[in-house]
């Protein structure tokens, strides 16, 4: 089975490929010659994932899926959420996003947070959603050198290390994206 993953993020492609294994031939946007800046203007993770998947499906007429991920912090009423990548204003400036988050949490006791990934799949012209969640907390300073985004300040429940300290192999096994992709994989295998 061939599926387009609506991303050009090599890191995400590798992570998802490893979970899906050989049963799915995964194609990136680059592989289908899509260099468009796909809009992500919905107010929810579900909305953004569906928006990206529909964009590819309508223009390239292929089975595809897209994901959106957000960090939801309890004390900040779920923020940054859908705005996680551009929380500090500039898209994908991880350092600025982390600094803003840590500043917003200064003096707050409740540091509970969760990473949530939503995958929207369009297969045989039908839409499906899969969700993966990892509960945890935001620590007061950065630790660790691997990963990306908020990984250096997020400690998943049941661990004492941040995602950035756990390393790719462990993170990929327990992450929100891994959990959503596992659900996608199970669905595809049952078809």
HELIX and SHEET records of a PDB file:
HELIX    1   1 UNK A   10  UNK A   20  1                                  11    
HELIX    2   2 UNK A   21  UNK A   23  5                                   3    
HELIX    3   3 UNK A   30  UNK A   32  5                                   3    
HELIX    4   4 UNK A   45  UNK A   60  1                                  16    
HELIX    5   5 UNK A   74  UNK A   76  5                                   3    
HELIX    6   6 UNK A   84  UNK A   86  5                                   3    
HELIX    7   7 UNK A   94  UNK A  104  1                                  11    
HELIX    8   8 UNK A  151  UNK A  153  5                                   3    
HELIX    9   9 UNK A  163  UNK A  166  1                                   4    
HELIX   10  10 UNK A  168  UNK A  174  1                                   7    
HELIX   11  11 UNK A  176  UNK A  190  1                                  15    
SHEET    1   A 4 UNK A  25  UNK A  27  0                                        
SHEET    2   A 4 UNK A   2  UNK A   5  1                                        
SHEET    3   A 4 UNK A  64  UNK A  73  1                                        
SHEET    4   A 4 UNK A  80  UNK A  81 -1                                        
SHEET    1   B 6 UNK A  25  UNK A  27  0                                        
SHEET    2   B 6 UNK A   2  UNK A   5  1                                        
SHEET    3   B 6 UNK A  64  UNK A  73  1                                        
SHEET    4   B 6 UNK A 112  UNK A 123 -1                                        
SHEET    5   B 6 UNK A 126  UNK A 138 -1                                        
SHEET    6   B 6 UNK A 154  UNK A 156 -1                                        
END                                                                             
